[in-house]
Amino acid sequence: GMLSAGSPAAGSSTPNNSGSQSSIGSLLGTGSQLGGGELRQYDGGAPAAPAARAGALGSHSILIQPVYWGDSEPAALDNAAIGAQVRDTSAYLRTTSASQITATLNQVRPWARITLTDAEAAACDVGAIERAARAVAPEQPGSRNHFTIVFPESAACQFGTLASRGLTPAGDGVAFVNGPARLAWPHMAFGIGSNAGLGLANSLDCWTDAAHTEPVPLSGYCREQTGGDPWELMGWWPYGKIGTLSGGSLRRLGVFSAEDFPEVTPGTGQFAFIRPVSAYTGQRGFGVTLGMERYTVEYRTPSGLDNWIDDATMTDPQGVTRSDPGGGVIVRYQDVGSDTPANTYVLDFHPDGKVESTRRHPGLEAGESWISPHGVMRLEVLSTTSAGANIKIDFPGIDKVERWSGVDRYAASATISARSYDPGVAVAYIASGEVFADALSGAPVAGKDKGPILLTDDQKLSGAVMTELRRLQPGRIVVLGGPATVSESVASKLADFTTGEVTRWAGPDRYATSATISANSFAPGAATVYIASGQVYTDALSGAPVAGKNASPVLLTDTDRIPGAIVTELQRLQPGRILIMGGVNTITAAVERQLRGYTSGSVTRVSGADRFATSAAISAANYGPGTAVLYVASGRGFPDALSGAPVAGMTRGPILLVDTAEVPRVVANEITRLQPQRIVLLGGPNTVTESVRAILGSYLP
């Protein structure tokens, strides 16, 4: 959500690679030249499976099939020169992967004439070219086989090399080479990387606002330089030289293990010592995923394939002379929610506002730090040597967000109760932790009566719940639901925890139970009755706090019919108005029309495009900015939030739903509008991750 429209802003620069000298040439003694033209990717037609599973490690076989669709057969290819380029490809891959990836030449096929229609030729229809080329080449599919189709240079084809991103349905990778001169090792290595699932290596130029007032490393106002990564094979080689593959790419390929390149779980005061990405042992970087935003961090020094990175200098906006592009601590951004989640974007920590492919020094040096937009993450480079970099990773907002959880759903309900209620409550409610319906029907009642809802297994009370009941000393206990959800043995055990009575509010099904709970709690003439699905918990979960705040019942209905018990209860309540929570997929328009017969007032619906948008819509319709406390729960699992609904009703705070590892944009917008003074996260890290907690903290003052 940091970048406008969920991805870097439009616009790119196209560096001219033609004729530039390869760094690997001097390193390996080949003297090869990088060919010109853009390098591009396309969807190969199959999911981009993790590269390690696709067979990235090992020897890759390259089959070259030249084709033409003109009248004259082109001059014969120089097989010896192509063989030398494949050896250079292998040398680069072997060096960057510590000998875990190599390449061999399967064969160079003779030129084959193929037939394209005029329209296909004019459009450079690569699908038609591939089908025709496969028809004249031997079939050799396999996860480490690469089918390279070369044809005479065509102006209709707006690329130098076009490679499939991931494997094709045939089981191999495909690359199209626009002109035999581009059968050079960088293009072949790029094709192998692309076929193995690596994305394009780009860079960003960002500013504080749309007027480009001040350059910054990352913001909502960014311009993408396609292929602008200064070091990476998967870029467009703006310096005419190619360094070590990035740590993130090497992890994706399976070259780096989870120990070599671990994932950082958000927390406070974490430290990492990372060795240069070109080193052969030790931790070579790390990744951090924050919702749909992922950052990979590595350290580069002028050694190995990166021996050229300090050969030139530039002067930054502060007048400091720095190496160009140099190394240091490199941070790349990925939008994992985009159509191209493997694409990476180098962040520039010394931005000057000039959109240039060269004359820059993006990396962080010792003593420098960076805080990501909204203050979610802070990186500080404590020190650097040729051996490695010491980095501190902080998440400034994570401790601002309270997490109420337990080892399981029952312990979580006990924790929520303990954080919210003093001993001596008038009533405590007990409901099933296996089904949501009874607890959510009871939530507005519990909120109104300022009593907790504690969850139980159908056959036994958990130790955590019994401990909480002893602390609460409730005046009485009400069981929500029938013996099928809370057994008689559990109900009889509850008598040990109160001096008052233990009663059961239940009906033969969830709808009748919902009606019974309402009938035992609300008098006729209710101002508002809330209607929610008895099949999908999410809408009722967001609506229950509103009902509790307004001392109104929540009644459950089936998707396309109003159960008889609910009809009877609506007739008794005679509500002034009815409010439906959720869209027509959960409660149909036909049910909405039927509900009009049970109120003299309006029947309205609050909903959104999905469960997250619905929770935001319910909040927006019922809560103003400056809310004292906001409750956040998983939209993927109901148990942790069940006990939070009455607390939210009692404290007059909304419940918003988030995904396990993401704050959906519509929910983020609602949090911004609410301006909460406090956020409580319901449930443990398995249901809502610490990365979401860190993001939520960025919304607090």
Secondary structure as GFF3:
##gff-version 3
##sequence-region A 1 701
A	DSSP	three_ten_helix	4	6	.	.	.	ID=ss1
A	DSSP	alpha_helix	23	28	.	.	.	ID=ss2
A	DSSP	beta_strand	39	43	.	.	.	ID=ss3
A	DSSP	alpha_helix	51	54	.	.	.	ID=ss4
A	DSSP	beta_strand	58	68	.	.	.	ID=ss5
A	DSSP	alpha_helix	79	96	.	.	.	ID=ss6
A	DSSP	beta_strand	101	108	.	.	.	ID=ss7
A	DSSP	beta_strand	112	113	.	.	.	ID=ss8
A	DSSP	alpha_helix	118	123	.	.	.	ID=ss9
A	DSSP	alpha_helix	126	136	.	.	.	ID=ss10
A	DSSP	beta_strand	145	151	.	.	.	ID=ss11
A	DSSP	beta_strand	161	165	.	.	.	ID=ss12
A	DSSP	beta_strand	173	178	.	.	.	ID=ss13
A	DSSP	three_ten_helix	180	182	.	.	.	ID=ss14
A	DSSP	alpha_helix	185	195	.	.	.	ID=ss15
A	DSSP	beta_strand	201	207	.	.	.	ID=ss16
A	DSSP	beta_strand	215	216	.	.	.	ID=ss17
A	DSSP	beta_strand	221	225	.	.	.	ID=ss18
A	DSSP	alpha_helix	247	253	.	.	.	ID=ss19
A	DSSP	beta_strand	270	274	.	.	.	ID=ss20
A	DSSP	beta_strand	286	290	.	.	.	ID=ss21
A	DSSP	beta_strand	293	300	.	.	.	ID=ss22
A	DSSP	three_ten_helix	304	306	.	.	.	ID=ss23
A	DSSP	beta_strand	312	315	.	.	.	ID=ss24
A	DSSP	beta_strand	321	324	.	.	.	ID=ss25
A	DSSP	beta_strand	328	335	.	.	.	ID=ss26
A	DSSP	beta_strand	344	346	.	.	.	ID=ss27
A	DSSP	beta_strand	369	371	.	.	.	ID=ss28
A	DSSP	three_ten_helix	373	375	.	.	.	ID=ss29
A	DSSP	beta_strand	378	385	.	.	.	ID=ss30
A	DSSP	beta_strand	388	394	.	.	.	ID=ss31
A	DSSP	three_ten_helix	398	400	.	.	.	ID=ss32
A	DSSP	beta_strand	402	404	.	.	.	ID=ss33
A	DSSP	alpha_helix	409	420	.	.	.	ID=ss34
A	DSSP	beta_strand	427	432	.	.	.	ID=ss35
A	DSSP	alpha_helix	437	449	.	.	.	ID=ss36
A	DSSP	beta_strand	453	456	.	.	.	ID=ss37
A	DSSP	alpha_helix	463	472	.	.	.	ID=ss38
A	DSSP	beta_strand	476	480	.	.	.	ID=ss39
A	DSSP	alpha_helix	488	493	.	.	.	ID=ss40
A	DSSP	three_ten_helix	494	497	.	.	.	ID=ss41
A	DSSP	beta_strand	502	505	.	.	.	ID=ss42
A	DSSP	alpha_helix	510	519	.	.	.	ID=ss43
A	DSSP	beta_strand	528	533	.	.	.	ID=ss44
A	DSSP	alpha_helix	537	549	.	.	.	ID=ss45
A	DSSP	beta_strand	554	557	.	.	.	ID=ss46
A	DSSP	alpha_helix	564	573	.	.	.	ID=ss47
A	DSSP	beta_strand	577	581	.	.	.	ID=ss48
A	DSSP	alpha_helix	589	595	.	.	.	ID=ss49
A	DSSP	three_ten_helix	596	598	.	.	.	ID=ss50
A	DSSP	beta_strand	603	606	.	.	.	ID=ss51
A	DSSP	alpha_helix	611	622	.	.	.	ID=ss52
A	DSSP	beta_strand	630	634	.	.	.	ID=ss53
A	DSSP	alpha_helix	639	642	.	.	.	ID=ss54
A	DSSP	alpha_helix	644	651	.	.	.	ID=ss55
A	DSSP	beta_strand	655	658	.	.	.	ID=ss56
A	DSSP	alpha_helix	665	674	.	.	.	ID=ss57
A	DSSP	beta_strand	679	682	.	.	.	ID=ss58
A	DSSP	alpha_helix	690	697	.	.	.	ID=ss59
###
